[in-house]
C-alpha cells in the first residue's frame, strides 16, 4: 500500500484532502458564484432579449455549418427559407400547406419571375420588388393572413385557381 506524505498543515483531517481542495477552493468558487449570479440577475432581461432576437439567426448559422450534403440533397438555401417560414408559421399543418403552396408558385426560388404578370419571388406577389428571401417570406405570410387567414385556406383557394 502506497502512502502519501503531506505536510500536516496542508491536509484537512476529516476528508484527508489538501486544503486547497476544500476551504480555499470552496470559498473562491462561492465568491465566483455570487458575482456571476448577481451579474446574470442584473442582465437577465437584456440577455433574454439578445437571445430571442438573435436566436433565429444563430439557428440558421448552426444549421448551415452542420449540414451534410449528399449528391441528391436539396438546395441548402431553400431548406433555410423553409426553416425560417416554419418558425414564422409555428403550426406544422399550416407549414405543410405553405410548403405545398409556394412549391407550386415558385419552387421556393427567391428569383422566380412570372413572365405573364408582375409576380415575383417565393410567394409570387404582384409588383414584388423585395430581393431578400426572408423578407419575401414575411411579406407573403402577411398577404396570406390578410387575404386568406391561413396557409391551408390559401392552398384550398389556389387549387381552385390562384391565391
N, C-alpha and C positions, 0 to 999 in steps of 0.2 A: 504494500500500500504506500502510495506516494503522499507525502505531506508537504504543504506549502508553509513556508515560514514568513509570516507577515510581521511587521512591526506592530506591537500591541496597540499603539495609539491610532493606527490606520484601519483597524478591524473592528466592526460592530460585533459585540459579543453575542447578541441574540440571533442575528442572521448569518454571522460568520462571513459577511461580505465587507469589502472595503468601504470605508466611509464615503468615498467619492460616489459610490453607487447607492448610497442610502440618503442621509440627511442633506448633504450638499446638493446632490443631483435633484432630489425631490423639491427642495426649496427653489432651485433655479428653474425647474420645469413649472412649478406652481406660479412663479412670478411671470414667466413667459405666457402661461395660460391666461393669467389675469389681464395682462397687457393686450394680448391678442383678442380675448373676449370683449374687452372694453372697446377696442378699435372696431371689431366686427359689429357690435351692437350700435355703435355710433354711425357706422356707414352702411348698415344693413339695408336701408331703404334705397340708398344710392347704388349699392351693389346689385340689388334686385332689379332696378330699372336698367342697369347696364346689361345684365344677363338677359332680360326679356327683349330689349332692343336688339342685342347682337346675337341672340340665340339662333335665329333663323340663318343668319349669315354664317355663323360658326358651324351649324349643322351642314350647310351646303359645302363649306370648305372641307369638312371632315369627310363627307361622302365623296367629294371629288378626288381627294388624295388617296382614299382607301378602296377605290373601285378596281376590280379585276375585270379586264376587258377581254372577252373571247372573240373569236372570229365572227360569230353570228350575233354579237351584242348590239343592242340598240344604241342610238346616238346618246352619249352621256349627257349632253346639254339638254336634250329633250326630256331625259329622265329627271334632271334637276328642275325643269319647268313643271313637270308633273308633280314632283315632290312639293314645290312651292304652292302649286294650286291645291294640293291635298291639305296642306297646312292652312290655307285660306278658307277652304270649304269646311273642313273639320269632319263632316259626316261621310262615312265610307260609301254609302249608297249614292249620295249626291255626287261624290267624287267619281265613281264609276260612270255615272251618266255624263258628267262633264268630259271625261276622257273620251268616251264614245262620240259625243257631240263634236268636240274640237278635232278629233281624229278625222271625222267626216269633212269638217270645214277646211282644215289646213294641214292635217297630219302633224300638228304641233310645231309647224315651222314659223318662226317669227318674221320671216321674209316672204311668206306666202302672199301672192298677189292674184286677185281675180281679174282676168282680162275683160270680163263683161260688166264690171262695176268698179266702184272705188273701194271695195272691201280689201282689207289688208291685215296681215299679222295672224297670230294664233287664233284669236276669236273671230277674225274676218268681219270686223266692224266697218261700216261705211265711213268714208272720209277719215280713217285712222291715219295719223301721222307719226305716232309714237313708235320708236325703233327699239326701245328697251323691252325685252320679252317679259320681264317681271311686271312692268307697268302695264303692258298689254293684257296680261292675265288679270291684274287688278281692275282695269277698265272693262274687260269682258265680263268679269263676275259682277261688277256694278251694273252693267247693262242687263245681264240676266236677272238680277234681283229686281231691277226697276220694271222690266218688261214681263218676266215670267215668274218671278219669285224664287224658283229653284232650278237647278240644272236639269233635274228629271222632267220638270214641266217644259223646259225649253227643248229638251230632246224629243218629247212627245210632239211638240209643235213642229219641230224640224222634220219629223217623219211624215208630216202632212204637207210639207213644202219647204219653207226656210224659217229660220228663227229670227 
